[in-house]
């Protein structure tokens, strides 16, 4: 049996924030906590949300201090506004950081305790507060997933919290809210979505439905990411990237991920690096090791979705060509070419590998690497040339 999990309602397209008027009608809610950042709180998207709340006589309080890689301290600060203002639902406006923070606040609102208590898989005892996620980026997929990632600055690591209870109530990908993404964010989040799709397709928990979503996401990213990066005003490219990251999010929420994310979480926690950029740099490094050991034709399917002509689909033959395509995309998106350029220090590799082996995302990788193999992989990744 296949059980494909997603939010109860998903809206994608121009001006679709307006659909919230119907969803919030009927006096079901009294007051919400809006979680966003200091930039978006001045945006037209934020004003449109306030208008919807006013139309439905719903009060609000705003936490606008969301930062990239939200921390345990951010969770506690935002949560303090819940009880102080009697909020009964949440709206997050932003990308993965805002959505992840909102999910963590939703956990604390109904299950209390320390957010660290819920790190791991299926550890949340109660349903979280109803959450509406309004996307302003195209990459993380957090608006549709059962994942939230919170940084523990004390331990210098990212905690993965994975639970079906984290799936938001409503996801919104309003094209009008995506048009002003800067180039750097467009590139990083787009490669994040590509990593989601590829790792979900290779996952040991994948199925025919997640595979369909993943391959279509790869196809759309291949055809639209560079265009969206170079011309942010291209509506078709922006909307196709929104569709791609949505499908990649559904795919990995149900199939999970692999070693790219298991390692990227450690780099983010240790160096406070952008998650999408970490994934983009790590993806060809991990694929090189997977491709040399996988016996099937999974990478041949991925190559087809990326528009690469395939005559021999066996992984060991097609892997170098997939890697070259990813490296070419990274170059066009001005993303670092190796771990050294990213800022990874050789003396930290042992610690990074140890923590990656304890990350839940690696459990569904088609190949399980040893500590020694991970150390070798990352040392190779420090170098300019990998294939």
N, C-alpha and C positions, 0 to 999 in steps of 0.2 A: 504494500500500500504506500502511496505517496501522499504526504500531507504538506502542502506548500503554504507556508506562513507568510502573511503580509499584513499591513494595516487594514482596518475595516474599510476605509475609504482612501482612494488615491486620486488626486486631481493633478493634471499636467496640461499646460497650455497657457495661452494669453489670458490675463486677467482672471485666472481661476481662484484667486483669493476671495473673490466675491461669493463663491459657493459656500464660504463659511457662514454667511448670513442665514442660510437654510439650516446648516448643521447646528448652529448655536441658538436657534429660535426656541421658544417654548419655556423659557425661564428655568431651564435645567441647571444652569450654572449662575453663580452670583459674582464671583471675582476670580481673576486669573493672575498668575505670575508670569510675566513675559521675560524670557531669558534671551539676551542679545549682547551686542558689544557697543563700545562708545562711538563707533563709526556708523553702524546700522541704525542706532537710535535716532539719527538725524536723517534717515533715508525716507524716500517715498513709500517703500514697502512697510516700514514701521507705521507711518501715518495712515496707510490703508487699513492696517490691522486695527488701529485705534478707532477708525470709523466703523468698522464691523462691530467692535465691542460696544460702541455708543449706540449703534442701531438696535442692539439687543439688550440695552440697559445693563451691561455687565461692567463691573468695576475692574481695576487692574492695578498692579504694582510692577515696576520694571527693575530688573537686575541687568545693568548694562556694562558690567566689568568682565565679561567673558574674554579670556585670552586663549591663544593657541595652546594646545596640550593642557586642558583644564586640570587643576590640581585638587587634592583633597581639601585644601583650604578654601578654594573657590566653591566647592560643593557645600561646605559648612556655611559660608557667608550667604550664598543664595538661598539655602534651606531656611536660614533664620527669618527670611521674609515671608515664608509660607505661613507659619503659625502666627506671626505678628500681624498679618494682614488677612487672615482667614481665607486664604486662596483655596479653591476647590478644583482647579485644573491648571494646566501649563501650556504656554505657547512658546516655542523656540523659534527665533528668527536668525538665520545664519547658515553656516556650514556644519561640518562634523563636530567642531568644538562646542558650539551652542547646543546642538542636539544631544551630544554625549553628556554635557553638563546637566541639561534638563532631565535626562533619564536618571542620572544619579540623584538629583534633587527629588525626583518622583519616588525613588526607592526609599530615601530617608523619610519622606513625608508619611509613608504608610507602614514602613517596617522599622523605622528608627535605627538606633545604633550607629556604629562607625561604618562609613562606606567601605572600608577595608574588609569588613566582615563578609562582604558579598563577592569578593574577587573569586573567579573560577566559574564553574558551570552549574546552573540550576540551584543557586543558593538563596534566592530571594523568596521569602515566605509569603508575601502578600502582593496583590496587584498594585502597580504603581498608580499615581494620579493620572487621569486622562491627559494625554499629551498630543498636541497638534504641532507638527514640525513644518516650518515654512523655509524652504531651501533658497539660499542665495548663491550657492556654488554647484558645480556639477562634477562630483567625484566621490565623496565619502560614502554615499548611500545610507548614512546613519538614520535618515528620516524613515527608512522602511525596515530596519534591522533589529535583531535581538541582541545586539552588542552595544556596550558602552566602554570606552577606554578612558581611564582616569590616571593622572600622573601622581605618584607618591614621591614627593620631593625628598622626604626623609630617607627613603631607600634608594632614591635615584632610579626609579623604574616605573613603567606603565603597567597598570593593573587591567586585565581583561575581565569584564563582567558579562557573562553570556547567559541569557535566560529568555524564554518565550514571553515572560511578563514585561519585557522591555520594548516590545513592538509597539510603536506609537498607535494612537487611535486614528489619526488622519495625517496623511502626507500631502504637501503642496509643493509642486514645482511650477511656479508661475513664471512664464518666459520673461515678463517685464522685470522681474526681480533678478534675472540672471544676466542682463545685458551689460551691466557695468562692472562685471568681474575684471580685475586687472590681468594683464598678460601672465605674470608669474603665477598667480593663483589659478588661472585657467589651465596652464600647463601642468602644474603639480597635481591638481585635483583630477585632471583628465587621466594622468598616468596612474593615479590611485585607483580610479575606476577600471582601467585596463588590468591592473594587478588583481583587483577583486575578481574580475571575470576569468582571468587565466587560472588563478589559484582555485576558484570554485570549480572550474571545468576539470582540473586535475585531482580534485579532492576525492578521497575514498568514500565520502558520504554523498557524492553527486548522484543525480538521477536524470531521467530523460527530460524532465521539466526544467531543472536548474541548468542542465547542459544547453537547452534551447535558449534560455535567457542569456547565458554566458556567451555563447557563440554570436548571437545577434548583437550583444553589447560590444564585443570585440570588433565586429564588422562596422558598427556605427562609429566607434572611436577611431578606427583606422581611416574612415572616410571623412571625419568631421573635426577631429581635435586640432590638427595643424591649422585648418581654416579658421576655427574659432579663436585660436591663439593669435593668428596674424590679423584677423579682422573681427574684433569683438562685436561689431554692429551687424554681423551676418546672422539674421534671425533663424534661418533654417539650420545652420551649424549649431547655434546655441540650443535650439529645441532638440535636435538630434543628440547632442551631448547630454541633455537632461534625460532623454529617454534611455540612453546608454547607461548612465550611472544608476538610474532607477532599476534597470534590468540586472545590472551587475550586483546591485545591493540585494535584490531579491535572491539572486543566485547564491551569493556567499552567506546570506543570513540563514539559508536553508542547508547549504552544503559545507559551510565553513571554509577555512583558508589553508595556509601552509607556512613554510619556513620564511618566506619573504616577510610576512607580517610578524611572525614570531621574533625575527631579528630586528625589524623596523621599530617595534615597540621599545626595544632596549635602547636603540639609538636615540629615539625621541626622549626617553626618560633620562638618559645619561647626558645628552648634549642639548636637549630642548630644540631639536631639529624639526622642520616641517615634515609631517608624516608622509604626504604624497611624494615629496622629493626623495625621502629615504626609500620608499617602495620602488620608485623609478630607477634608482641606482642599484638596488639589490636584485631587482627582477632578473636581469640577464645573468647576474652572478649565480643565483640559485638555479635558474633554468639550465645553465651549462652543466651543473652537477646532476640534475635530474635527468636531462636528456641523454647523458652517457649511460644511465642505468635502467631507464624505463624500457620495457620490451615491446610496448604496444605502438599505437599510431595516434595517440592523443595530440601530440604536437603537430602532426600532419593536419588534423582538423583545425587547430588553432591557426596554422599557416594559411589554410584555405580562407578562414574568416578574416585574416589580415591582408588578403589579396595577393598572397605569394603563390606563384605557380608551383604546383606540386606534382612531380612524376613518381616519386618514391616517398610514401608517407611514414615509413619507419622513423621513430624518434631520433635515432642516432644520426640519420642522414639529414633530417629537416631541422634539427635543433639549431645548428649554426646560422641558418638563414633566418629563423625566428629571432634569434639574439641580435643579428645584424640589423633587422628591421627596428627592434626596440631601441638599440643604440642610436640609430639614425633619427628616430623620433625624439629621443632625449637631446640629441645635438640640436635639432631644429627648435626645441623648446628651451634651450639654454640651461639644461640641467647638468649638474656635475657628472664627469665621466667615470669616476671611481670613488672608492671610499675615502681615500686620502684627500681628494678635493672636497669631499663632503664634510670632512673634519674629524673623521674617525682616527683614533690614535692606536698604534700597534700594541702599546702596553695595556690597552683596555680590552683587547679581543678575547682574552680568556674569560673575563667577567661577563662580557656580552654573550658569549657562547653558553656559559653556565646558565644565565638567566633565560636565554632563548629556549633552552631545553625544558624549562619549567613553564613556558608559555602555552596556554591551551590551544592556541591556533595551530601549533605544529602537529597536533595529534592526527589531523586528517591529511597530512602530506602523503603522497603515494610512496615515498621513500623516507624511512626514518634514518637520519644521520647520527653518527656517534659524535661525541664531543671532539675527538681528534679530527674527524672529517669537517666539522663546522669550523674549527680553527684553521685548517688548511684552506677552506673555501673563502673565509674572510681575509686571510693573508693574501690570497690570490686577488681578491677584490680590491686590495690597496693599490694594485698596479694598474698602469694605464691600459695595457693590452691584455685581454682575457681569452680571445679565441684566435 
